[in-house]
Amino acid sequence: MPLFFEHSFAEPIWSIRFWGNPENPQLWVETRRLQEAFWHSVNLATKEVSLLGKAPSDYAQLNFVHGSENEAIFIKLQQSKNPGIESVQTYSLNPLKLLTEEKSRSINPENAFSFQVPQHYEESQEYFKDFQTFFQQQFNETIAKGIDYFEGEDKLLFSYYLYDNGWKNYLRVCNLAFETILLEQIAEGDTIGYQTFTLLNEQLIFVKDKLKLKIYEKL
């Protein structure tokens, strides 16, 4: 599996979304530090990373929905324990500024991208015991906490946790004979995340140590 793309950001990656169009897919990346956030775009055709700008002060309430080359649409959530929708906001991207804010608006973005996410299993779920048995027998590893699992046509993908002087998160890709094609430690300690990988157009996308975005060629 050859590496297609990697890029390290200055701040921890908070979220990744897809935007643009299927012919020219791009990644929307939000990074955060302390009390500020930044919006970036990654063009997968040119492998160019662009800083769109510093996010507005209410970034923690904004949920990216979809966007184009010129603008992006967000749902702004209310600040409460059970937040509802406060408004729908549209931002221009060059320059980065709020264009419109509507109290109510129907949003039904079409999923034009071929992306897939793994199935997540917590340690408390009964099915997780089967994974524990499999990993102990196949790899002599004692997994815990949880696992992300995806089954492709000819490959199996696992993101799982081992304790070795602290918790460590590993990404393993195998063929159907359970031979390992890729094994990489992607996080440890405080950098452990949730939903640790995604597939877009059969490319494997994940974040290493919260700072580095990595993409491998088609599975």
Steps between C-alpha positions, in 0.01 A plus 500: 500500500691809382459825688297749296518812719607626841501841661567620855291785639615744768193434715319175588250382240149523641287385208515400132214527252462457124404774257541613142371246246570134418726597208706730720454389863645711775534465874373764741728493804444688825792530740478635854725627776404651835213737416534539123452294187612510137338379179701330225433341164690205352468451124551129436565551129786748542594401859491869588420605858344844537435695819155649456534712812440523872156373596247739659481522877188277513676215314418248774129533411553465124450166328628488141232372260634547148683749284633595161804685371359835611286443808417260781179436694483426871233411750541706815392312810354658811711503815324257732527145629266383224576748222256564222561698183538872556557602136648410163804706404667546163861619484695625203849352489699772327490711703375292794189678629139438594264557206160396631339365815154347484292385794338218307595338173463158345837334444519169320855469370544216255772253583684502169818351641592135526615504861465236768561489872583200718272329745590589859476251785545587866661261747166474681332349192482122483629483142825664613597172672520333158752761389702448818516124434591554134783744577640278774508196272604672175740773617570412865363841605265581787270776380272709724289820517347476151559423134414650160450235232444513124473207259582574138491272197849360561627681810413535868570819694528525878568787735548373853660567838782328689646582839881525500614741772196701399219468245600485135280501192603289199371481144536160333409409141488131404410295199235231527767250607567730799847590372591853613543755220526809719556542873541846648475652846274799448457634852588453862393648832302821467508489119269198478186590305169355380409383148862470414489449122281566198502381139435746218491356148676195649787710634585451867492826699609533862666738745825413676569654843219755440730714284585303186246423228594186305339346192593169345432398140189310403440177685 
